[in-house]
Amino acid sequence: MPKSKSSRSRPARPVPSRKASADRTPPILREIFARTRRPEFTKYLADLLLEICRFDTTPNPDLAVMRASEDACFRVLERELAQLGFAGARTERRPIDPAIQHHRNYSLLHFTKTPARPAGLSAEETYRDRHNLLYLIPGTNAAARGQSVAVNGHIDVVAPFFPPKLKDGIVSGRGSCDDKGPVVAIIAALKVLAGVMAESGLQWNRNVVGMFVIEEETGGNGSLSLAIDRDLRKLYDSIIVNECAGLQIYPANRGAVWYKAALRVPPGVSPFEVSAFVHEEMEKEGVAIRAESRHPLFPQRPVQTCHGIIGPFGEHPSRICGRVRFTVQFGAKPEPRVEWLVRDCLDAGLAAYVGLYGDKTKVEDPATGRPLVARHYDFKRIPGGFEVVVHGATGHMGSIRDRDGAITKCATLIRSLVYSRAKIEAAAGTPLRLLLDGQPEGDSLILEGGQGFTPTHHIDDVMGRMRAAAERGAETCLRRLGRAERGAEVVTVSYEKLHNVAFDGDPDSPSMRHAIAAARACGFWKEEPVRGWTVSCDSRLFAMEYPGMDVLTFGPGELAVAHSDSEHIRLDDVRRAAEFLAVFLLRQTGTVNLPGGR
């Protein structure tokens, strides 16, 4: 959850010849590249990434399971960090501070709710015996040039978990891209620097603080606990948050809020039908917000509307839903003419959807070489009606324009059927009922999703507008049914989960200049305008807590595959990220006076 980066997986990049550049590359950089471009270094990256991706660190209401998985992952990282040998360095499991529950950026603990525990758990209960992992390297010359720097990455992942595998230089598996690949890049950078600095007799001028955090995907409470830690803040002057940023460097993030729309409709009204109109108006409002979002760091206007969950379908508010199943039911077996009418309505709705969002059955998935979506929907007869399974392409909400949202598509099909209800019912001779499969019949339905925005909009304005849009949509459906209820009476929109403000840092800050110089030295900086990342992450917690501090976002891996069923990362990109971090840390701390800059 930076980038102006392309959301498509990138082809392998050629490695610059060391021989050709040896006469111009500073000796310490030549030594870094000599170490990182050996086959054994790539094997180290692969082995470590596979090892930590085997731990299922998805959210779990059974805190004992979460605690055990986090502990196992941290033990591996501690093992690697213990071998580095920096003078005075130490690891620390720092407890999550329950005081975060009083902070404006605290995310409520919905993942702790169960049928037997509908209110969930308190912060004290949730974070008992749970920690972030710190790696603290003291600088030896606080009066020297440079800045102390924190390097942040998260070990938690979104559901559903699937185990890792390695093939052709690519590690696939949940978390490989978001965010365990970037975490491995941090560890690998420190490993390389430990060897290079020991051989050359170098010591850090300023502090380096490694932050390996939990609960980024559920809202950021892990990083929030570190951000409000004033004693820890004394140890760093700047921070670089590692995410699946496509090897781009970003001084800004777009914002995001996750909504929950609870529908409770009058007797005789289908909440599933109402949801189709709620989604429509929320989509329209998202388009309007995007049109108003001109900002110099966000020329691409990364204002996405993602509907991640409807009833039993979907796993995460900011994960594009890949499948929704519903039924079209009548009081008797429908005649062929009724089937033709239903199919015509579905195809008309699909045409409307494709006109707005594109036909992803005609787009190749770069990860598989096959169509992004094999088919838009499946249709079959069932007793008393038809079953429709709507297909999409999963992924992070930030890549939604390149993916395919099954919930949005389904809503378009449902509205098409509703518009032609009178004609269908006349042909069938019985009432038409549209039911979300797996959802108990009744008057309620829960919808969840996310809305992105840039620094042009205040988060409160975005939340108010999306709430009003949901109410308009509900009211539109009610009026079609001849009902007089107001939309606000049947849909309640809340924002109790992630609520990330947008921020825009200085694109010409000292940290940004050091980062650009490091990327140039590593051979992947493109001479193009600096932009903000098109999604949101823990960077904003530090930017909001310390407005004057340089906060950057960087990392390997492509956003398009984060949160998707085909999540993966190229080991070559993890290597490049490790090289960049090694060079950046030397420059940022003033430990080595390297040429370059803007």
Beta strands, then each sheet from edge to edge (+ up, - down):
strand 1: 90-95
strand 2: 131-137
strand 3: 149-154
strand 4: 165-167
strand 5: 170-172
strand 6: 208-213
strand 7: 238-242
strand 8: 249-250
strand 9: 252-253
strand 10: 255-264
strand 11: 305-310
strand 12: 319-320
strand 13: 323-329
strand 14: 377-382
strand 15: 385-391
strand 16: 395-396
strand 17: 433-436
strand 18: 444-453
strand 19: 491-494
strand 20: 499-500
strand 21: 503-504
strand 22: 550-554
strand 23: 568-570
sheet 1: 1+ 2- 6+ 3+ 7+ 22+ 8-
sheet 2: 4+ 5- 23+
sheet 3: 9+ 21-
sheet 4: 11+ 18- 10+ 19-
sheet 5: 11+ 18- 10+ 20-
sheet 6: 12+ 16-
sheet 7: 14+ 15- 13+ 17-
end
